């Protein structure tokens, strides 16, 4: 680990989750039990002097703003070298073979909500943020993808027979839960971002938090986004599907995340 410490110590990896199902899935698979210092984060292994191999936290609320706030707090308190966002997301049916229960690893993130509506046009506008770490994706996650032992760590029974696969591709983030095949706004967004394979409401907040967090400028903060597919946003009966698959999707993402954490720890020893 680097020599830059936070207010409550230092961790190699910080795992961020959004909803309870995601938090519980990582906690169970990773064996997180005790609180790190005076924080609300749980840790896996403690090396003395408030050094941790991995900590786990759930954001206070859903959406990009609370996620960005969590990243800023993690940087202040623990100065993580690596951050992994683990949880569920909506897949886009018909793209790159995405199916329910698969795990996606984001290689590029786009924020679709910043728009200029004028004279009948709907034009995208952009704001700077950091994209997922090439090192984490092409070196660490690639090692996990090449070895399917992560599947054995999934704790939830799959709703239907089959096996999850890993898909690396584009993620789009906004402030809405997309899930209405007939909705014009959703259709326009999916048509505009025609390479997107997964949609969520927090990854932009993570990306912006990494870009702007106080203290992050003193070291190279790397992050990764891992999303288990709980539903297909352009498929009928989206809500019903999400209810059926969310626990499995969260566990699949957590299994891949923890296998990636173990690779990080091994490579950094």
ZAPAKE-520664 format. One line per field, with one value per residue: residue number from 0; residue in one letter; x, y, z of N, C-alpha, C in turn. Coordinates in steps of 0.02 Angstrom, whole numbers. Example, Ala and Ser with C-alpha at 12.3 -4.5 7.8 and 13.67 -1.06 7.14 Angstrom:
<pts>
i: 0 1
aa: A S
n.X: 660 642
n.Y: -284 -112
n.Z: 390 354
ca.X: 615 684
ca.Y: -225 -53
ca.Z: 390 357
c.X: 660 645
c.Y: -165 2
c.Z: 390 394
</pts>
This chain:
<pts>
i: 0 1 2 3 4 5 6 7 8 9 10 11 12 13 14 15 16 17 18 19 20 21 22 23 24 25 26 27 28 29 30 31 32 33 34 35 36 37 38 39 40 41 42 43 44 45 46 47 48 49 50 51 52 53 54 55 56 57 58 59 60 61 62 63 64 65 66 67 68 69 70 71 72 73 74 75 76 77 78 79 80 81 82 83 84 85 86 87 88 89 90 91 92 93 94 95 96 97 98 99 100 101 102 103 104 105 106 107 108 109 110 111 112 113 114 115 116 117 118 119 120 121 122 123 124 125 126 127 128 129 130 131 132 133 134 135 136 137 138 139 140 141 142 143 144 145 146 147 148 149 150 151 152 153 154 155 156 157 158 159 160 161 162 163 164 165 166 167 168 169 170 171 172 173 174 175 176 177 178 179 180 181 182 183 184 185 186 187 188 189 190 191 192 193 194 195 196 197 198 199 200 201 202 203 204 205 206 207 208 209 210 211 212 213 214 215 216 217 218 219 220 221 222 223 224 225 226 227 228 229 230 231 232 233 234 235 236 237 238 239 240 241 242 243 244 245 246 247 248 249 250 251 252 253 254 255 256 257 258 259 260 261 262 263 264 265 266 267 268
aa: X X X X X X X X X X X X X X X X X X X X X X X X X X X X X X X X X X X X X X X X X X X X X X X X X X X X X X X X X X X X X X X X X X X X X X X X X X X X X X X X X X X X X X X X X X X X X X X X X X X X X X X X X X X X X X X X X X X X X X X X X X X X X X X X X X X X X X X X X X X X X X X X X X X X X X X X X X X X X X X X X X X X X X X X X X X X X X X X X X X X X X X X X X X X X X X X X X X X X X X X X X X X X X X X X X X X X X X X X X X X X X X X X X X X X X X X X X X X X X X X X X X X X X X X X X X X X X X X X X X X X X X X X X X X X
n.X: 41 14 94 10 -105 -272 -396 -447 -363 -298 -335 -318 -414 -576 -743 -892 -1065 -1241 -1379 -1466 -1468 -1357 -1253 -1266 -1237 -1100 -1046 -1074 -1007 -877 -843 -851 -857 -822 -821 -725 -618 -692 -789 -928 -897 -863 -731 -617 -487 -368 -220 -156 -114 -218 -227 -299 -350 -465 -614 -790 -935 -1097 -1189 -1273 -1391 -1481 -1429 -1328 -1275 -1268 -1178 -1061 -1033 -1002 -883 -798 -793 -735 -607 -559 -561 -496 -407 -408 -325 -385 -550 -703 -858 -995 -1136 -1309 -1377 -1465 -1479 -1458 -1559 -1516 -1390 -1224 -1249 -1302 -1375 -1496 -1431 -1299 -1133 -1072 -931 -878 -804 -807 -886 -1033 -1123 -1288 -1382 -1357 -1416 -1462 -1605 -1676 -1760 -1830 -1735 -1631 -1494 -1341 -1234 -1073 -971 -818 -744 -670 -632 -659 -523 -391 -291 -352 -455 -397 -290 -308 -450 -459 -387 -473 -583 -529 -522 -641 -674 -734 -871 -908 -920 -1041 -1185 -1322 -1463 -1485 -1617 -1659 -1602 -1431 -1280 -1184 -1103 -961 -963 -881 -899 -985 -1058 -1200 -1253 -1378 -1511 -1626 -1727 -1722 -1840 -1949 -2010 -2089 -2070 -2033 -1925 -1832 -1811 -1752 -1633 -1569 -1554 -1470 -1354 -1288 -1200 -1208 -1218 -1263 -1355 -1359 -1381 -1280 -1144 -1090 -1081 -984 -875 -859 -833 -709 -634 -640 -618 -556 -388 -369 -288 -160 -119 -131 -285 -380 -523 -662 -810 -933 -1069 -1208 -1330 -1492 -1609 -1684 -1685 -1758 -1858 -2016 -2117 -2024 -2006 -2054 -1964 -1845 -1869 -1869 -1738 -1644 -1576 -1495 -1419 -1352 -1274 -1196 -1122 -1054 -978 -890 -829 -764 -675 -595 -545 -466 -370 -309 -254 -162 -77 -22 54
n.Y: -60 118 258 353 405 397 483 386 281 162 80 -54 -92 -29 -72 -27 -21 -6 -35 -136 -274 -288 -250 -349 -464 -450 -441 -570 -659 -609 -609 -500 -419 -340 -167 -38 58 209 216 182 78 -93 -211 -333 -397 -354 -267 -209 -50 15 -28 -101 -238 -241 -146 -125 -37 39 154 303 333 300 335 452 567 537 430 490 570 469 418 528 533 408 425 527 464 336 327 237 128 63 56 -29 -37 -130 -221 -224 -203 -138 -227 -210 -277 -379 -334 -374 -501 -497 -563 -610 -620 -619 -549 -387 -290 -130 -39 88 239 334 483 515 612 751 877 988 1067 1139 1235 1125 1027 901 896 821 861 877 830 829 675 531 378 197 101 52 -37 -113 -172 -234 -307 -358 -394 -466 -581 -644 -665 -756 -867 -968 -990 -900 -912 -1013 -953 -890 -866 -876 -962 -990 -921 -988 -1128 -1128 -1033 -895 -768 -664 -498 -371 -199 -47 68 161 298 376 473 405 259 152 60 42 -13 51 185 345 432 343 257 346 377 250 229 334 307 188 85 48 -74 -93 -14 106 199 256 251 361 452 389 395 533 564 503 579 706 702 763 748 636 676 657 530 384 344 205 131 15 -47 -161 -249 -350 -423 -388 -365 -330 -184 -147 -239 -320 -322 -282 -242 -354 -451 -399 -410 -548 -584 -505 -538 -646 -585 -486 -567 -634 -528 -490 -605 -605 -483 -506 -605 -530 -438 -524 -557 -431 -410 -518 -483 -368 -399
n.Z: 0 -22 62 109 223 286 387 474 452 335 181 64 -33 -67 -58 -131 -107 -147 -118 8 -24 -106 -20 82 7 -29 99 152 63 69 203 292 446 565 619 544 630 688 594 480 401 360 390 317 341 464 491 596 669 606 472 329 224 145 140 169 117 121 26 84 20 -135 -305 -402 -334 -188 -201 -249 -138 -45 -99 -83 57 86 32 114 240 230 122 3 -116 -219 -284 -290 -363 -326 -375 -431 -597 -741 -889 -1068 -1181 -1320 -1348 -1362 -1315 -1186 -1040 -914 -751 -790 -772 -783 -829 -825 -957 -1001 -957 -971 -943 -958 -928 -928 -1021 -1156 -1194 -1326 -1449 -1503 -1504 -1425 -1345 -1297 -1159 -1083 -941 -852 -793 -714 -798 -788 -718 -821 -785 -680 -752 -868 -820 -683 -669 -786 -758 -671 -753 -842 -764 -703 -570 -486 -499 -415 -294 -283 -187 -194 -256 -427 -525 -643 -738 -786 -822 -768 -868 -906 -962 -1042 -1063 -1119 -1002 -955 -857 -757 -684 -669 -651 -776 -866 -947 -1087 -1181 -1163 -1223 -1195 -1136 -1246 -1336 -1269 -1265 -1401 -1435 -1359 -1417 -1395 -1266 -1137 -1011 -879 -748 -591 -518 -556 -623 -517 -440 -530 -545 -413 -391 -478 -420 -282 -129 -89 -169 -271 -230 -251 -359 -390 -422 -502 -520 -598 -562 -614 -585 -689 -663 -727 -888 -970 -1082 -1097 -1082 -930 -834 -696 -625 -665 -611 -474 -460 -496 -428 -305 -343 -445 -372 -289 -384 -438 -321 -297 -407 -381 -255 -291 -374 -282 -204 -298 -316 -188 -184 -290 -243 -135
ca.X: 0 50 107 -37 -155 -331 -409 -459 -316 -282 -356 -298 -473 -641 -800 -950 -1129 -1293 -1438 -1452 -1454 -1288 -1210 -1269 -1204 -1027 -1030 -1076 -954 -811 -830 -843 -894 -807 -815 -657 -613 -755 -829 -982 -871 -840 -668 -606 -427 -338 -149 -127 -104 -275 -218 -348 -344 -525 -670 -855 -980 -1158 -1203 -1330 -1450 -1469 -1416 -1259 -1252 -1244 -1119 -1004 -1018 -969 -814 -760 -783 -687 -540 -539 -552 -455 -360 -402 -291 -432 -621 -746 -930 -1023 -1208 -1351 -1390 -1510 -1447 -1494 -1570 -1496 -1323 -1167 -1273 -1316 -1431 -1509 -1383 -1230 -1096 -1040 -875 -880 -741 -817 -947 -1060 -1178 -1333 -1433 -1343 -1443 -1486 -1666 -1686 -1784 -1850 -1679 -1612 -1423 -1301 -1179 -1026 -934 -761 -739 -624 -661 -631 -451 -368 -254 -398 -495 -358 -242 -336 -514 -448 -365 -533 -623 -498 -528 -711 -685 -777 -941 -919 -931 -1109 -1220 -1394 -1484 -1504 -1688 -1667 -1541 -1384 -1219 -1171 -1042 -936 -963 -848 -927 -1004 -1111 -1227 -1281 -1423 -1546 -1690 -1728 -1749 -1873 -2012 -1995 -2129 -2055 -1998 -1861 -1787 -1793 -1706 -1568 -1538 -1534 -1412 -1296 -1303 -1152 -1218 -1243 -1290 -1378 -1368 -1393 -1228 -1075 -1065 -1062 -919 -824 -848 -802 -638 -603 -640 -610 -498 -338 -356 -235 -94 -102 -168 -344 -408 -588 -694 -882 -956 -1142 -1245 -1389 -1553 -1666 -1668 -1725 -1801 -1898 -2079 -2121 -1958 -2007 -2063 -1900 -1796 -1885 -1850 -1667 -1599 -1532 -1444 -1375 -1309 -1225 -1149 -1076 -1012 -931 -838 -793 -719 -620 -551 -511 -414 -315 -275 -213 -106 -31 9 95
ca.Y: 0 181 284 407 379 437 501 325 228 151 15 -67 -93 -10 -97 16 -48 45 -60 -186 -339 -287 -249 -414 -513 -442 -458 -642 -692 -584 -618 -435 -422 -288 -99 -10 119 239 225 134 28 -157 -231 -405 -414 -297 -280 -167 20 35 -46 -152 -260 -221 -123 -127 16 51 225 323 333 282 385 474 614 503 389 536 588 412 415 582 514 353 453 564 421 276 331 173 128 36 57 -69 -30 -196 -223 -243 -154 -159 -241 -191 -338 -377 -306 -414 -563 -486 -602 -606 -655 -607 -496 -340 -249 -69 -13 159 263 397 511 535 658 822 892 1055 1063 1205 1236 1059 979 872 887 800 902 833 855 783 627 477 315 140 89 3 -89 -158 -209 -275 -351 -394 -425 -515 -643 -675 -687 -816 -923 -964 -1011 -851 -934 -1058 -913 -864 -897 -877 -1008 -957 -932 -1037 -1166 -1092 -1009 -825 -752 -596 -456 -306 -152 21 79 229 314 434 483 371 186 136 -5 46 -24 96 254 379 457 286 234 395 369 188 238 380 271 123 34 33 -141 -93 51 113 266 275 248 428 480 359 421 603 566 487 636 769 693 795 699 587 701 639 462 360 307 163 103 -33 -54 -229 -250 -410 -404 -409 -355 -303 -123 -142 -299 -315 -348 -268 -242 -422 -485 -373 -440 -619 -595 -457 -570 -685 -539 -455 -617 -646 -470 -494 -660 -581 -429 -533 -639 -476 -413 -572 -548 -369 -422 -561 -448 -312 -424
ca.Z: 0 -20 129 123 268 297 457 513 433 265 154 -5 -76 -38 -98 -122 -127 -146 -82 59 -54 -129 40 114 -35 -20 169 161 25 88 274 326 510 613 594 538 670 708 534 468 355 386 360 312 378 497 497 647 652 564 402 310 155 109 180 135 138 83 22 124 -23 -204 -356 -413 -283 -128 -216 -251 -68 -13 -123 -50 126 88 20 174 299 223 66 -34 -181 -268 -266 -333 -353 -337 -365 -487 -649 -794 -952 -1129 -1220 -1389 -1355 -1338 -1284 -1114 -1015 -843 -710 -812 -737 -829 -806 -867 -984 -1017 -926 -998 -904 -1011 -905 -940 -1087 -1173 -1233 -1357 -1518 -1524 -1502 -1360 -1356 -1240 -1136 -1048 -884 -845 -739 -730 -821 -750 -723 -870 -749 -646 -800 -915 -785 -626 -686 -840 -726 -643 -810 -871 -717 -684 -501 -452 -501 -358 -234 -283 -131 -206 -309 -490 -538 -696 -752 -828 -791 -788 -905 -896 -1022 -1033 -1111 -1100 -953 -952 -791 -755 -621 -676 -660 -841 -865 -983 -1158 -1222 -1146 -1278 -1170 -1131 -1314 -1365 -1236 -1287 -1471 -1437 -1332 -1449 -1373 -1195 -1122 -943 -856 -676 -566 -470 -580 -636 -453 -423 -576 -528 -347 -400 -512 -383 -210 -97 -68 -222 -315 -204 -271 -417 -367 -475 -485 -564 -587 -574 -609 -603 -726 -629 -772 -954 -967 -1141 -1100 -1046 -862 -806 -623 -602 -677 -563 -409 -462 -509 -395 -256 -379 -480 -322 -267 -438 -439 -261 -307 -452 -346 -205 -326 -397 -222 -187 -348 -299 -128 -202 -334 -207 -79
c.X: 43 56 60 -95 -214 -341 -418 -412 -308 -308 -331 -357 -534 -695 -861 -1012 -1183 -1353 -1420 -1434 -1382 -1239 -1208 -1233 -1128 -1007 -1027 -1018 -885 -794 -816 -886 -884 -803 -742 -656 -681 -802 -887 -961 -852 -774 -662 -546 -394 -265 -116 -116 -157 -262 -264 -335 -404 -578 -733 -900 -1041 -1172 -1266 -1395 -1430 -1454 -1345 -1233 -1227 -1183 -1057 -984 -982 -897 -771 -745 -732 -615 -515 -522 -501 -406 -354 -361 -337 -503 -659 -818 -962 -1098 -1245 -1360 -1438 -1472 -1489 -1499 -1549 -1427 -1271 -1189 -1288 -1379 -1439 -1458 -1311 -1198 -1061 -984 -870 -810 -745 -884 -969 -1121 -1227 -1381 -1419 -1362 -1457 -1546 -1681 -1710 -1800 -1794 -1663 -1538 -1385 -1248 -1136 -992 -877 -768 -691 -661 -629 -558 -435 -331 -302 -436 -453 -308 -277 -401 -505 -425 -425 -577 -595 -502 -598 -725 -729 -850 -957 -934 -1001 -1150 -1295 -1410 -1508 -1578 -1703 -1600 -1496 -1323 -1205 -1107 -1023 -937 -931 -876 -949 -1061 -1134 -1261 -1324 -1454 -1614 -1680 -1761 -1780 -1940 -1997 -2031 -2112 -2012 -1929 -1811 -1765 -1742 -1636 -1532 -1516 -1472 -1349 -1302 -1254 -1162 -1246 -1275 -1304 -1381 -1378 -1337 -1158 -1047 -1043 -995 -864 -808 -815 -728 -601 -593 -626 -548 -450 -322 -300 -165 -74 -147 -225 -376 -477 -614 -768 -903 -1031 -1170 -1310 -1452 -1615 -1641 -1714 -1773 -1842 -1962 -2074 -2055 -1957 -2012 -1998 -1848 -1807 -1861 -1774 -1620 -1552 -1476 -1394 -1327 -1255 -1174 -1098 -1028 -960 -873 -796 -743 -661 -570 -512 -453 -355 -275 -228 -152 -54 6 52 169
c.Y: 62 206 340 380 427 450 440 268 223 83 8 -61 -69 -35 -55 -20 5 23 -118 -254 -343 -290 -318 -467 -510 -462 -533 -677 -672 -593 -553 -435 -360 -219 -75 57 144 249 175 80 -36 -175 -307 -426 -350 -312 -238 -97 44 26 -105 -174 -238 -198 -121 -72 17 126 240 319 311 345 413 521 580 459 432 556 532 407 468 563 457 379 490 517 366 277 265 181 106 40 14 -57 -97 -195 -242 -186 -182 -169 -217 -252 -328 -350 -351 -477 -557 -525 -592 -648 -648 -553 -452 -302 -189 -50 62 180 328 418 542 591 732 839 967 1047 1132 1196 1166 1007 958 852 870 853 860 869 806 737 572 414 257 126 35 -54 -138 -201 -258 -322 -392 -430 -478 -582 -681 -703 -751 -877 -920 -987 -962 -873 -977 -1018 -883 -903 -906 -924 -969 -972 -983 -1071 -1125 -1070 -938 -819 -680 -559 -389 -258 -87 21 151 239 376 440 448 296 173 67 -5 43 26 170 287 403 399 262 281 387 306 192 282 344 198 68 15 -37 -144 -22 51 186 292 281 316 461 454 390 494 610 551 546 696 763 727 741 649 610 681 568 440 315 271 137 57 -35 -124 -231 -318 -390 -433 -403 -329 -244 -115 -205 -289 -345 -340 -272 -313 -461 -464 -404 -512 -629 -553 -490 -610 -638 -505 -503 -632 -589 -472 -548 -639 -527 -458 -572 -588 -447 -460 -568 -485 -379 -465 -524 -392 -335 -415
c.Z: 0 52 149 163 273 371 501 494 358 243 83 -52 -35 -86 -80 -148 -117 -105 -37 29 -79 -71 73 74 -28 50 179 125 49 161 310 389 554 581 595 575 693 649 532 419 392 354 360 354 403 511 551 622 602 490 386 238 114 159 136 162 93 83 63 84 -93 -245 -352 -358 -220 -141 -219 -180 -32 -35 -89 22 132 79 81 231 290 164 28 -98 -237 -241 -316 -314 -373 -326 -428 -536 -700 -859 -1011 -1174 -1292 -1401 -1322 -1301 -1210 -1095 -940 -805 -731 -769 -788 -793 -853 -891 -999 -987 -959 -957 -954 -991 -920 -1012 -1095 -1219 -1261 -1429 -1545 -1524 -1431 -1365 -1292 -1224 -1090 -990 -871 -784 -761 -751 -783 -767 -775 -835 -715 -696 -841 -882 -731 -644 -741 -812 -697 -699 -840 -827 -687 -612 -463 -449 -440 -294 -230 -231 -142 -264 -370 -505 -593 -707 -799 -790 -814 -828 -890 -962 -1005 -1085 -1080 -1049 -959 -885 -796 -687 -621 -679 -727 -840 -901 -1058 -1203 -1211 -1199 -1255 -1165 -1200 -1346 -1335 -1261 -1360 -1477 -1414 -1355 -1430 -1300 -1185 -1053 -921 -780 -657 -520 -499 -599 -571 -429 -465 -560 -460 -350 -430 -466 -308 -184 -73 -122 -268 -292 -221 -328 -395 -426 -454 -540 -547 -609 -563 -630 -635 -693 -672 -838 -965 -1025 -1152 -1060 -976 -825 -730 -595 -610 -625 -494 -406 -464 -465 -345 -290 -413 -432 -299 -320 -443 -380 -268 -352 -418 -296 -235 -351 -339 -203 -235 -333 -240 -145 -243 -298 -148 -94
</pts>
